[in-house]
């Protein structure tokens, strides 16, 4: 059999990411490829950095995309700020706090863990106690929006605690950027990373980062070289730094950067506050429909992340079978649980371009039909109750 061109099906992506990509972003990606040192491209790079400063709500000079996905943004932060023998306080209430711990240890540093239950926010009191007990700690690292559980923690309070104890902060905003308030300068966060495939509605493969002056001073005063050549910001800034002249570091993903530029233009056109309000609006409608089906959200209301909804799987319901049927019958993708929440939750994303009324109603109608068709052990009530509840939420 001869190999032919690959043509994927048209899916609706309502999982933990990637999210649906705006048609404008896909069009931008198809534009002619030019050299990554072309003067026209360099001008676009400067615009892209300004747009990222808007998204992050920062004036940080070092604000740029890493040419790799969010995990590389995470590693860039740890590799540049940590040296062997450093102590880092790492908060874990889900999968991605655990990945922070891995980064700390691979840098030859020591991770002191502050652990909270999966599905709950990071406890500032525990963090404060740990900071007091570890006066030699250099960094406090935490996840603002935990994608594995749908929990949002109080970044402002955690950053304030870190500064009181003369610690730098590393903050994971992969799922929050563009969907809920990320205010880097107001928080006084030091190193923040995100991803393009969540609420920015861009293609996967880039990681926006921003570093404060305090963080840059720490990097410039290192006693050892950054262990990663590719992620060494002292080298990367020769390419992404200011001014028209750029030094070759790596071949940038030109067309993906077009896509990110367009995604950020769309975000600025909508306005950050409007984007935050849109995610909350559709989250509330989704919540109303989920509860009308007899299902529940596992995260307490004041700790929920609007763009990532963790829905408890009822006892006796077949997780994989239900997700597979949603995909087969409705071309609708939702996410499974991870770690100790595997088989216990569905992760339903409402991110960026995918966060809209059509998708909310599609998910609710499809899930209700699948649960009823499989005689799942959940009281779904009257047919159409979920969609009706969402529509009532919108009307209110």
VOMAR-766006 format. One line per field, with one value per atom (N, C-alpha, C): atom name; residue number from 0; x, y, z. Coordinates in steps of 0.05 Angstrom, whole numbers, m for minus. Example, Ala and Ser with C-alpha at 12.3 -4.5 7.8 and 13.67 -1.06 7.14 Angstrom:
% VOMAR-766006
at [N:CA:C:N:CA:C];
i [0:0:0:1:1:1];
px [264:246:264:257:273:258];
py [m114:m90:m66:m45:m21:1];
pz [156:156:156:142:143:157];
END
This chain:
% VOMAR-766006
at [N:CA:C:N:CA:C:N:CA:C:N:CA:C:N:CA:C:N:CA:C:N:CA:C:N:CA:C:N:CA:C:N:CA:C:N:CA:C:N:CA:C:N:CA:C:N:CA:C:N:CA:C:N:CA:C:N:CA:C:N:CA:C:N:CA:C:N:CA:C:N:CA:C:N:CA:C:N:CA:C:N:CA:C:N:CA:C:N:CA:C:N:CA:C:N:CA:C:N:CA:C:N:CA:C:N:CA:C:N:CA:C:N:CA:C:N:CA:C:N:CA:C:N:CA:C:N:CA:C:N:CA:C:N:CA:C:N:CA:C:N:CA:C:N:CA:C:N:CA:C:N:CA:C:N:CA:C:N:CA:C:N:CA:C:N:CA:C:N:CA:C:N:CA:C:N:CA:C:N:CA:C:N:CA:C:N:CA:C:N:CA:C:N:CA:C:N:CA:C:N:CA:C:N:CA:C:N:CA:C:N:CA:C:N:CA:C:N:CA:C:N:CA:C:N:CA:C:N:CA:C:N:CA:C:N:CA:C:N:CA:C:N:CA:C:N:CA:C:N:CA:C:N:CA:C:N:CA:C:N:CA:C:N:CA:C:N:CA:C:N:CA:C:N:CA:C:N:CA:C:N:CA:C:N:CA:C:N:CA:C:N:CA:C:N:CA:C:N:CA:C:N:CA:C:N:CA:C:N:CA:C:N:CA:C:N:CA:C:N:CA:C:N:CA:C:N:CA:C:N:CA:C:N:CA:C:N:CA:C:N:CA:C:N:CA:C:N:CA:C:N:CA:C:N:CA:C:N:CA:C:N:CA:C:N:CA:C:N:CA:C:N:CA:C:N:CA:C:N:CA:C:N:CA:C:N:CA:C:N:CA:C:N:CA:C:N:CA:C:N:CA:C:N:CA:C:N:CA:C:N:CA:C:N:CA:C:N:CA:C:N:CA:C:N:CA:C:N:CA:C:N:CA:C:N:CA:C:N:CA:C:N:CA:C:N:CA:C:N:CA:C:N:CA:C:N:CA:C:N:CA:C:N:CA:C:N:CA:C:N:CA:C:N:CA:C:N:CA:C:N:CA:C:N:CA:C:N:CA:C:N:CA:C:N:CA:C:N:CA:C:N:CA:C:N:CA:C:N:CA:C:N:CA:C:N:CA:C:N:CA:C:N:CA:C:N:CA:C:N:CA:C:N:CA:C:N:CA:C:N:CA:C:N:CA:C:N:CA:C:N:CA:C:N:CA:C:N:CA:C:N:CA:C:N:CA:C:N:CA:C:N:CA:C:N:CA:C:N:CA:C:N:CA:C:N:CA:C:N:CA:C:N:CA:C:N:CA:C:N:CA:C:N:CA:C:N:CA:C:N:CA:C:N:CA:C:N:CA:C:N:CA:C:N:CA:C:N:CA:C:N:CA:C:N:CA:C:N:CA:C:N:CA:C:N:CA:C:N:CA:C:N:CA:C:N:CA:C:N:CA:C:N:CA:C:N:CA:C:N:CA:C:N:CA:C:N:CA:C:N:CA:C:N:CA:C:N:CA:C:N:CA:C:N:CA:C:N:CA:C:N:CA:C:N:CA:C:N:CA:C:N:CA:C:N:CA:C:N:CA:C:N:CA:C:N:CA:C:N:CA:C:N:CA:C:N:CA:C:N:CA:C:N:CA:C:N:CA:C:N:CA:C:N:CA:C:N:CA:C:N:CA:C:N:CA:C:N:CA:C:N:CA:C:N:CA:C:N:CA:C:N:CA:C:N:CA:C:N:CA:C:N:CA:C:N:CA:C:N:CA:C:N:CA:C:N:CA:C:N:CA:C:N:CA:C:N:CA:C:N:CA:C:N:CA:C:N:CA:C:N:CA:C:N:CA:C:N:CA:C:N:CA:C:N:CA:C:N:CA:C:N:CA:C:N:CA:C:N:CA:C:N:CA:C:N:CA:C:N:CA:C:N:CA:C:N:CA:C:N:CA:C:N:CA:C:N:CA:C:N:CA:C:N:CA:C:N:CA:C:N:CA:C:N:CA:C:N:CA:C:N:CA:C:N:CA:C:N:CA:C:N:CA:C:N:CA:C:N:CA:C:N:CA:C:N:CA:C:N:CA:C:N:CA:C:N:CA:C:N:CA:C:N:CA:C:N:CA:C:N:CA:C:N:CA:C:N:CA:C:N:CA:C:N:CA:C:N:CA:C:N:CA:C:N:CA:C:N:CA:C:N:CA:C:N:CA:C:N:CA:C:N:CA:C:N:CA:C:N:CA:C:N:CA:C:N:CA:C:N:CA:C:N:CA:C:N:CA:C:N:CA:C:N:CA:C:N:CA:C:N:CA:C:N:CA:C:N:CA:C:N:CA:C:N:CA:C:N:CA:C:N:CA:C:N:CA:C:N:CA:C:N:CA:C:N:CA:C:N:CA:C:N:CA:C:N:CA:C:N:CA:C:N:CA:C:N:CA:C:N:CA:C:N:CA:C:N:CA:C:N:CA:C:N:CA:C:N:CA:C:N:CA:C:N:CA:C:N:CA:C:N:CA:C:N:CA:C:N:CA:C:N:CA:C:N:CA:C:N:CA:C:N:CA:C:N:CA:C:N:CA:C:N:CA:C:N:CA:C:N:CA:C:N:CA:C:N:CA:C:N:CA:C:N:CA:C:N:CA:C:N:CA:C:N:CA:C:N:CA:C:N:CA:C:N:CA:C:N:CA:C:N:CA:C:N:CA:C:N:CA:C:N:CA:C:N:CA:C:N:CA:C:N:CA:C:N:CA:C:N:CA:C:N:CA:C:N:CA:C:N:CA:C:N:CA:C:N:CA:C:N:CA:C:N:CA:C:N:CA:C:N:CA:C:N:CA:C:N:CA:C:N:CA:C:N:CA:C:N:CA:C:N:CA:C:N:CA:C:N:CA:C:N:CA:C:N:CA:C:N:CA:C:N:CA:C:N:CA:C:N:CA:C:N:CA:C:N:CA:C:N:CA:C:N:CA:C:N:CA:C:N:CA:C:N:CA:C:N:CA:C:N:CA:C:N:CA:C:N:CA:C:N:CA:C:N:CA:C:N:CA:C:N:CA:C:N:CA:C:N:CA:C:N:CA:C];
i [0:0:0:1:1:1:2:2:2:3:3:3:4:4:4:5:5:5:6:6:6:7:7:7:8:8:8:9:9:9:10:10:10:11:11:11:12:12:12:13:13:13:14:14:14:15:15:15:16:16:16:17:17:17:18:18:18:19:19:19:20:20:20:21:21:21:22:22:22:23:23:23:24:24:24:25:25:25:26:26:26:27:27:27:28:28:28:29:29:29:30:30:30:31:31:31:32:32:32:33:33:33:34:34:34:35:35:35:36:36:36:37:37:37:38:38:38:39:39:39:40:40:40:41:41:41:42:42:42:43:43:43:44:44:44:45:45:45:46:46:46:47:47:47:48:48:48:49:49:49:50:50:50:51:51:51:52:52:52:53:53:53:54:54:54:55:55:55:56:56:56:57:57:57:58:58:58:59:59:59:60:60:60:61:61:61:62:62:62:63:63:63:64:64:64:65:65:65:66:66:66:67:67:67:68:68:68:69:69:69:70:70:70:71:71:71:72:72:72:73:73:73:74:74:74:75:75:75:76:76:76:77:77:77:78:78:78:79:79:79:80:80:80:81:81:81:82:82:82:83:83:83:84:84:84:85:85:85:86:86:86:87:87:87:88:88:88:89:89:89:90:90:90:91:91:91:92:92:92:93:93:93:94:94:94:95:95:95:96:96:96:97:97:97:98:98:98:99:99:99:100:100:100:101:101:101:102:102:102:103:103:103:104:104:104:105:105:105:106:106:106:107:107:107:108:108:108:109:109:109:110:110:110:111:111:111:112:112:112:113:113:113:114:114:114:115:115:115:116:116:116:117:117:117:118:118:118:119:119:119:120:120:120:121:121:121:122:122:122:123:123:123:124:124:124:125:125:125:126:126:126:127:127:127:128:128:128:129:129:129:130:130:130:131:131:131:132:132:132:133:133:133:134:134:134:135:135:135:136:136:136:137:137:137:138:138:138:139:139:139:140:140:140:141:141:141:142:142:142:143:143:143:144:144:144:145:145:145:146:146:146:147:147:147:148:148:148:149:149:149:150:150:150:151:151:151:152:152:152:153:153:153:154:154:154:155:155:155:156:156:156:157:157:157:158:158:158:159:159:159:160:160:160:161:161:161:162:162:162:163:163:163:164:164:164:165:165:165:166:166:166:167:167:167:168:168:168:169:169:169:170:170:170:171:171:171:172:172:172:173:173:173:174:174:174:175:175:175:176:176:176:177:177:177:178:178:178:179:179:179:180:180:180:181:181:181:182:182:182:183:183:183:184:184:184:185:185:185:186:186:186:187:187:187:188:188:188:189:189:189:190:190:190:191:191:191:192:192:192:193:193:193:194:194:194:195:195:195:196:196:196:197:197:197:198:198:198:199:199:199:200:200:200:201:201:201:202:202:202:203:203:203:204:204:204:205:205:205:206:206:206:207:207:207:208:208:208:209:209:209:210:210:210:211:211:211:212:212:212:213:213:213:214:214:214:215:215:215:216:216:216:217:217:217:218:218:218:219:219:219:220:220:220:221:221:221:222:222:222:223:223:223:224:224:224:225:225:225:226:226:226:227:227:227:228:228:228:229:229:229:230:230:230:231:231:231:232:232:232:233:233:233:234:234:234:235:235:235:236:236:236:237:237:237:238:238:238:239:239:239:240:240:240:241:241:241:242:242:242:243:243:243:244:244:244:245:245:245:246:246:246:247:247:247:248:248:248:249:249:249:250:250:250:251:251:251:252:252:252:253:253:253:254:254:254:255:255:255:256:256:256:257:257:257:258:258:258:259:259:259:260:260:260:261:261:261:262:262:262:263:263:263:264:264:264:265:265:265:266:266:266:267:267:267:268:268:268:269:269:269:270:270:270:271:271:271:272:272:272:273:273:273:274:274:274:275:275:275:276:276:276:277:277:277:278:278:278:279:279:279:280:280:280:281:281:281:282:282:282:283:283:283:284:284:284:285:285:285:286:286:286:287:287:287:288:288:288:289:289:289:290:290:290:291:291:291:292:292:292:293:293:293:294:294:294:295:295:295:296:296:296:297:297:297:298:298:298:299:299:299:300:300:300:301:301:301:302:302:302:303:303:303:304:304:304:305:305:305:306:306:306:307:307:307:308:308:308:309:309:309:310:310:310:311:311:311:312:312:312:313:313:313:314:314:314:315:315:315:316:316:316:317:317:317:318:318:318:319:319:319:320:320:320:321:321:321:322:322:322:323:323:323:324:324:324:325:325:325:326:326:326:327:327:327:328:328:328:329:329:329:330:330:330:331:331:331:332:332:332:333:333:333:334:334:334:335:335:335:336:336:336:337:337:337:338:338:338:339:339:339:340:340:340:341:341:341:342:342:342:343:343:343:344:344:344:345:345:345:346:346:346:347:347:347:348:348:348:349:349:349:350:350:350:351:351:351:352:352:352:353:353:353:354:354:354:355:355:355:356:356:356:357:357:357:358:358:358:359:359:359:360:360:360:361:361:361:362:362:362:363:363:363:364:364:364:365:365:365:366:366:366:367:367:367:368:368:368:369:369:369:370:370:370:371:371:371:372:372:372:373:373:373:374:374:374:375:375:375:376:376:376:377:377:377:378:378:378:379:379:379:380:380:380:381:381:381:382:382:382:383:383:383:384:384:384:385:385:385:386:386:386:387:387:387:388:388:388:389:389:389:390:390:390:391:391:391:392:392:392:393:393:393:394:394:394:395:395:395];
px [17:0:18:12:28:20:40:35:23:2:m11:m10:m18:m19:m37:m30:m45:m66:m91:m113:m128:m123:m136:m166:m182:m210:m214:m237:m243:m254:m238:m246:m254:m270:m274:m258:m237:m219:m227:m238:m247:m233:m208:m192:m174:m152:m133:m113:m115:m97:m84:m80:m84:m114:m119:m146:m150:m175:m180:m164:m153:m136:m154:m152:m167:m160:m180:m174:m154:m155:m136:m108:m104:m78:m68:m85:m78:m70:m85:m79:m51:m46:m21:2:m2:19:26:7:11:25:32:44:73:84:111:132:148:171:193:203:227:249:272:295:291:301:297:315:333:348:341:320:310:302:309:301:271:255:226:217:230:223:232:255:265:245:234:213:189:181:158:165:190:199:195:202:199:169:152:123:113:123:115:122:146:154:136:128:110:83:73:47:48:70:73:74:86:86:58:41:13:m1:3:m10:m2:24:34:30:22:19:45:66:92:107:127:145:173:175:201:214:239:254:256:263:266:239:225:199:200:197:201:189:186:178:203:203:223:214:233:227:222:203:197:172:159:134:138:115:115:135:139:158:186:193:219:220:197:196:202:190:195:225:237:265:283:275:291:293:270:270:288:285:301:330:336:364:380:367:381:383:364:364:377:380:390:419:434:460:462:481:484:486:471:472:451:436:414:391:375:351:327:307:283:259:240:215:195:186:168:141:120:93:81:69:57:28:9:m19:m30:m11:m19:6:2:24:47:41:62:80:71:89:110:102:121:142:135:154:174:164:182:204:195:214:235:227:246:267:258:276:296:287:305:327:319:338:358:349:367:386:381:399:419:418:436:428:403:393:376:368:351:323:303:274:263:252:237:208:193:165:145:126:101:78:66:46:18:0:m28:m44:m68:m85:m89:m89:m96:m125:m131:m158:m162:m141:m143:m121:m125:m106:m82:m60:m36:m42:m35:m41:m18:m24:m3:9:m7:4:26:22:43:68:64:86:102:88:101:117:106:120:145:144:167:188:180:200:214:200:212:232:225:241:266:266:288:298:311:320:341:352:372:360:333:320:324:330:334:309:292:269:245:221:195:183:177:165:137:119:91:76:55:37:13:10:m13:m39:m39:m63:m55:m64:m55:m73:m62:m77:m88:m74:m82:m107:m114:m137:m157:m150:m168:m169:m147:m145:m128:m136:m121:m113:m87:m76:m72:m68:m66:m37:m31:m4:6:m12:m5:5:m9:m1:24:27:51:76:74:97:104:84:89:104:96:110:139:143:171:188:178:194:200:181:185:209:214:236:259:261:283:287:264:265:256:268:257:233:217:194:196:188:183:154:139:110:102:87:76:48:47:21:13:20:15:m15:m32:m61:m75:m63:m77:m74:m51:m46:m67:m81:m102:m129:m131:m157:m166:m148:m153:m131:m134:m114:m86:m67:m39:m27:m17:m8:20:39:67:79:76:87:73:47:31:39:42:50:80:96:125:137:126:136:163:181:208:212:203:206:179:167:141:141:129:128:100:94:68:71:48:48:29:32:16:m10:m13:m34:m59:m59:m82:m100:m100:m119:m110:m86:m78:m87:m98:m109:m90:m65:m44:m36:m20:m11:9:12:31:60:79:106:122:110:125:118:137:132:140:120:126:137:158:171:175:177:185:201:222:240:242:241:244:274:279:306:321:307:319:328:311:319:343:343:365:391:390:414:425:407:415:429:418:430:457:460:485:507:499:518:523:516:520:550:556:584:590:570:574:559:567:552:525:506:480:484:472:478:467:447:436:446:459:468:445:425:402:386:383:366:381:407:423:415:401:391:413:436:459:465:460:465:440:417:392:387:394:388:404:425:439:421:401:382:356:346:320:323:347:351:342:344:335:354:344:361:358:365:360:380:404:423:420:417:413:435:445:465:452:462:450:453:432:433:421:397:384:365:356:337:309:299:273:250:229:206:189:198:188:157:146:117:101:112:98:98:120:121:101:97:75:49:44:19:16:37:36:30:43:39:9:m3:m31:m49:m42:m58:m58:m35:m33:m47:m46:m62:m91:m101:m129:m136:m117:m122:m123:m106:m106:m131:m140:m165:m188:m190:m212:m208:m184:m178:m176:m155:m150:m174:m184:m206:m231:m236:m258:m254:m229:m222:m227:m218:m222:m252:m268:m296:m310:m301:m312:m308:m284:m279:m297:m301:m318:m347:m357:m384:m390:m373:m379:m374:m356:m352:m377:m390:m414:m437:m439:m460:m454:m428:m420:m426:m419:m424:m454:m471:m500:m510:m500:m508:m497:m473:m461:m477:m484:m499:m528:m539:m566:m566:m543:m540:m536:m533:m528:m498:m481:m452:m442:m418:m407:m378:m371:m343:m328:m304:m290:m276:m271:m256:m275:m270:m287:m290:m314:m320:m300:m290:m272:m243:m238:m211:m211:m234:m236:m222:m211:m200:m222:m232:m255:m249:m224:m219:m211:m210:m205:m222:m243:m264:m260:m256:m252:m279:m290:m317:m313:m326:m324:m338:m324:m336:m353:m379:m396:m387:m391:m384:m398:m383:m394:m393:m388:m386:m359:m358:m333:m320:m300:m286:m278:m261:m250:m271:m291:m313:m329:m334:m350:m334:m308:m292:m289:m286:m283:m309:m332:m357:m361:m353:m355:m338:m314:m296:m308:m318:m327:m353:m372:m399:m401:m385:m388:m362:m340:m314:m306:m313:m309:m288:m267:m246:m247:m248:m244:m221:m210:m187:m193:m174:m176:m161:m165:m150:m122:m104:m76:m70:m49:m39:m61:m63:m84:m112:m116:m143:m150:m132:m138:m163:m181:m206:m226:m219:m237:m249:m235:m246:m244:m261:m257:m248:m229:m220:m232:m249:m264:m253:m240:m228:m246:m245:m257:m236:m220:m196:m195:m191:m187:m209:m202:m221:m242:m236:m256:m275:m270:m288:m310:m332:m355:m380:m402:m429:m434:m426:m431:m418:m393:m379:m391:m400:m412:m437:m454:m479:m473:m453:m445:m437:m419:m410:m433:m450:m471:m491:m499:m517:m505:m480:m466:m462:m453:m448:m474:m495:m521:m530:m528:m536:m520:m494:m476:m483:m486:m492:m519:m539:m565:m563:m548:m547:m533:m514:m499:m512:m534:m547:m528:m512:m492:m506:m493:m505:m505:m519:m521:m549:m560:m587:m586:m591:m589:m614:m636:m660:m674:m690:m704:m684:m691:m674:m673:m649:m645:m642:m642:m640:m613:m592:m565:m564:m572:m572:m590:m614:m633:m620:m606:m594:m573:m557:m536:m549:m570:m584:m595:m606:m616:m593:m570:m547:m539:m539:m533:m553:m579:m600:m598:m586:m584:m559];
py [m24:0:25:43:68:87:101:121:146:157:180:203:227:250:245:256:252:275:267:287:280:294:287:294:280:287:314:326:351:345:350:345:371:368:390:382:399:392:405:389:399:382:376:363:383:373:391:404:401:413:391:397:423:431:456:466:472:477:484:509:508:530:548:574:593:591:592:592:614:636:658:649:634:624:604:586:566:579:600:615:628:640:653:634:609:589:581:585:577:598:621:642:635:648:640:640:619:618:636:652:669:662:673:666:677:662:670:694:703:727:749:744:765:790:814:838:841:831:833:814:791:772:783:796:808:829:844:864:850:828:812:801:793:783:804:829:850:855:854:857:834:810:786:789:800:804:824:845:865:853:837:824:805:791:773:789:812:828:836:842:848:823:800:776:769:773:767:791:814:838:844:848:854:874:887:903:890:865:851:852:861:861:833:814:786:773:776:763:753:727:715:687:675:647:628:607:586:569:561:545:516:511:483:486:463:465:473:475:486:472:446:432:444:453:466:493:507:532:528:507:499:494:478:470:495:513:538:554:555:570:557:531:517:516:509:506:532:555:581:591:586:597:579:553:535:527:523:512:488:471:448:458:445:452:471:484:502:486:501:489:503:487:498:486:503:494:491:466:459:452:465:459:438:418:398:392:396:388:375:364:351:342:334:323:342:368:385:396:396:401:379:355:333:336:348:353:375:394:414:401:382:368:354:341:327:347:371:391:399:404:412:391:366:345:341:344:341:364:386:409:406:384:380:395:405:419:401:412:397:408:390:398:392:413:410:412:391:389:400:415:423:410:390:374:379:382:385:364:359:339:347:327:332:340:362:373:396:403:426:446:471:492:489:502:503:519:508:521:541:567:587:583:574:570:549:527:506:517:534:546:564:580:599:583:562:546:534:525:512:533:557:578:585:586:592:570:545:523:519:533:530:557:572:599:600:578:577:573:571:565:589:582:603:609:589:592:578:591:578:573:547:540:528:537:527:529:514:515:532:553:571:557:544:530:501:483:455:440:434:423:395:381:353:351:374:373:395:416:439:457:459:476:501:524:548:557:563:572:602:613:642:651:657:664:690:709:734:730:714:708:692:673:656:672:689:706:725:736:754:740:716:700:695:688:683:708:731:756:763:757:762:745:723:705:705:727:731:708:698:676:686:676:680:661:666:648:638:613:602:593:603:600:587:565:552:564:578:590:578:553:540:541:535:534:559:577:602:625:627:650:654:677:683:673:658:647:658:662:674:694:713:733:723:730:726:754:763:790:790:786:781:804:829:851:856:853:857:836:811:790:793:806:807:779:764:738:741:722:725:709:685:669:655:661:650:638:615:602:593:590:582:564:559:543:556:550:563:548:523:505:505:522:523:547:567:589:609:606:624:613:588:577:576:571:569:540:534:507:500:474:467:471:474:474:498:518:541:546:558:564:593:610:638:638:654:657:687:694:721:720:736:737:765:768:794:802:827:837:822:816:800:773:760:734:736:757:760:765:781:786:760:742:717:700:700:685:696:722:734:731:725:721:691:674:645:639:619:610:588:575:553:559:546:549:536:547:533:506:485:458:452:467:463:484:476:496:509:493:504:524:519:536:557:560:580:608:623:649:668:665:682:680:656:652:659:650:654:684:701:729:742:729:740:740:722:720:736:732:744:771:781:806:830:854:878:886:906:916:901:913:900:878:878:858:833:810:786:766:752:731:704:688:661:644:632:613:587:587:563:572:554:561:561:585:588:575:566:554:577:586:611:611:591:591:588:574:572:599:615:641:660:657:672:666:640:631:644:644:656:686:699:728:733:717:721:715:694:687:709:722:744:769:773:796:792:767:761:766:758:763:793:808:837:850:841:851:847:823:817:833:836:848:827:829:808:805:827:824:812:818:805:775:768:739:725:737:725:722:742:741:720:717:697:669:664:637:632:652:648:644:659:657:629:618:591:569:574:555:552:575:574:559:563:549:519:512:484:471:485:475:470:488:485:460:455:432:406:406:382:374:394:388:379:389:380:351:341:313:295:306:290:285:299:297:320:317:338:345:370:379:374:363:354:376:398:420:439:448:467:493:505:527:549:557:580:573:548:539:529:531:520:537:523:536:536:559:558:544:544:532:503:491:462:451:437:427:398:391:363:352:334:322:295:290:264:242:220:198:181:178:163:134:122:94:77:58:40:49:75:85:77:70:61:86:96:120:118:99:97:93:77:71:97:112:137:157:160:179:170:144:133:138:136:140:169:187:215:222:209:215:202:178:164:176:183:192:222:237:266:281:266:278:297:290:307:294:308:298:311:295:304:288:297:284:265:246:228:240:228:236:224:236:228:220:204:197:185:194:183:190:208:215:200:182:166:148:149:133:146:169:182:208:221:246:246:262:271:300:307:335:348:367:380:409:414:440:459:484:507:528:525:541:557:583:600:599:593:592:571:550:529:536:559:568:584:570:584:568:581:570:545:545:521:496:499:476:467:486:479:462:471:457:430:429:404:383:391:372:362:380:372:353:360:343:316:316:291:273:285:269:258:273:263:240:243:221:196:199:175:162:177:165:150:163:150:125:127:104:80:85:63:55:67:62:66:87:92:98:90:92:121:139:166:176:192:202:227:223:246:263:254:271:271:291:293:296:285:288:318:327:355:373:361:377:392:379:392:417:414:437:459:451:471:487:473:486:506:498:516:540:536:559:578:567:584:600:587:602:625:620:642:664:657:678:695:684:698:716];
pz [0:0:0:m18:m19:3:13:34:21:33:22:41:32:50:74:96:121:123:126:130:155:177:202:202:218:221:234:231:244:272:292:320:334:355:374:399:405:426:452:470:496:519:514:534:548:560:574:555:530:510:493:467:455:453:450:446:417:409:381:374:350:340:322:327:311:281:263:234:226:240:233:240:261:268:248:240:220:193:186:161:164:187:192:188:198:196:168:150:122:105:117:101:94:74:64:85:86:104:94:113:107:127:122:140:168:188:215:224:205:210:190:175:156:172:163:177:182:163:167:189:191:212:239:240:265:275:257:265:277:265:276:304:308:334:356:349:369:376:355:360:377:372:387:417:422:450:464:450:462:467:448:452:476:480:503:529:528:553:560:540:546:558:546:556:584:590:617:636:626:642:656:640:651:633:644:629:627:635:635:608:607:581:570:588:578:578:556:552:523:519:493:492:469:468:465:480:477:453:436:412:418:436:444:463:469:484:514:528:555:574:570:587:584:560:556:568:569:584:613:624:652:656:639:642:638:621:617:643:657:683:703:707:727:720:695:687:689:685:686:714:731:758:779:773:793:788:810:809:829:825:843:872:890:918:927:908:916:928:944:956:944:936:924:938:946:957:934:931:908:919:909:917:898:908:891:900:881:885:860:844:819:804:779:763:759:754:744:766:791:813:815:809:808:787:764:743:751:767:778:795:812:829:812:790:773:762:754:743:765:789:811:815:817:822:799:775:752:749:763:764:786:801:824:849:850:873:890:913:932:932:928:929:956:969:994:986:990:980:1000:989:1003:988:1000:986:996:977:983:967:976:962:933:916:888:887:873:872:892:906:925:919:927:922:941:933:950:975:998:1024:1031:1031:1037:1065:1084:1111:1111:1096:1094:1081:1061:1046:1065:1080:1099:1120:1131:1150:1138:1114:1100:1094:1086:1082:1108:1130:1155:1163:1157:1165:1146:1124:1104:1096:1114:1108:1086:1078:1057:1029:1028:1002:983:958:938:922:918:900:912:908:912:885:879:853:858:841:844:817:815:792:797:781:785:777:754:744:739:756:754:734:711:689:695:713:719:736:750:769:765:750:747:771:785:809:803:813:811:839:842:868:868:892:896:891:866:859:873:876:889:917:933:961:962:944:945:937:917:910:932:946:968:990:996:1017:1009:984:975:978:971:973:1003:1020:1049:1059:1046:1054:1035:1018:1000:981:971:951:924:903:876:872:852:846:817:814:788:787:767:767:740:742:718:712:689:680:653:649:623:616:635:629:636:651:658:639:625:609:587:588:569:577:599:607:634:652:678:684:703:707:713:696:701:701:724:727:739:722:730:746:737:752:778:778:803:824:815:833:841:825:828:826:806:800:785:788:777:751:749:725:720:698:692:664:661:635:629:603:594:569:556:531:512:487:466:460:469:459:477:497:516:509:527:523:502:492:469:443:442:418:395:401:380:378:358:355:377:385:405:395:413:406:413:427:436:465:480:508:514:517:526:554:558:584:590:615:623:649:650:674:684:710:723:723:729:732:754:776:798:788:772:762:743:726:707:722:743:759:771:780:790:769:745:722:715:714:707:727:752:774:780:762:767:771:787:790:770:759:740:714:693:668:669:654:652:639:651:643:615:605:579:560:538:518:505:496:481:498:523:540:556:551:565:555:573:564:558:569:562:532:521:492:476:485:470:466:485:483:461:451:428:404:404:382:388:412:420:434:438:452:435:447:433:411:395:374:348:326:300:293:305:299:317:305:320:313:333:329:326:308:303:329:337:360:351:340:329:307:290:270:283:286:299:282:295:281:269:246:234:232:220:216:242:261:287:301:297:309:295:269:256:270:276:289:316:332:359:357:338:334:329:311:305:328:343:367:387:391:410:400:373:362:367:364:370:400:418:446:452:440:445:434:410:399:418:429:448:474:483:509:530:547:567:586:596:615:602:577:563:560:554:552:578:600:626:632:626:631:614:589:571:582:592:603:628:644:668:660:640:630:621:604:593:613:632:654:670:676:693:678:652:637:636:633:633:660:681:708:712:704:707:693:668:653:665:675:687:712:728:753:746:724:716:707:699:691:715:739:762:766:751:754:772:782:800:791:798:795:821:819:843:858:845:858:871:896:909:892:894:875:875:898:899:891:884:876:847:833:806:785:766:742:720:712:693:667:658:632:633:657:659:681:673:691:697:723:731:740:724:728:740:763:776:759:754:740:760:754:773:775:799:803:783:771:752:723:719:691:680:655:641:628:642:633:603:596:569:548:555:535:529:550:546:530:536:521:492:488:461:445:457:443:436:454:448:423:422:399:374:375:351:340:358:350:346:361:360:353:347:341:364:388:412:430:436:454:481:502:529:541:564:575:598:602:625:648:672:696:695:711:712:741:744:771:788:813:831:822:803:793:767:758:734:740:722:725:744:756:775:764:744:733:703:691:663:665:647:646:621:626:604:601:579:574:560:568:554:551:530:528:503:506:483:462:437:415:420:435:441:463:476:498:487:479:467:472:467:473:457:432:415:428:437:448:475:491:516:511:492:487:473:455:442:463:481:502:519:528:546:533:508:493:487:479:472:497:519:543:554:554:563:546:519:501:505:509:513:539:560:587:586:574:572:554:531:513:525:543:556:583:589:615:638:636:657:684:706:732:742:728:736:729:747:742:725:699:681:679:692:692:665:660:635:612:589:566:559:554:547:571:595:620:621:613:615:597:572:554:563:574:584:607:625:648:639:618:608:595:580:567:587:609:631:643:647:657:639:613:594:596:598:599:624:645:670:671];
END
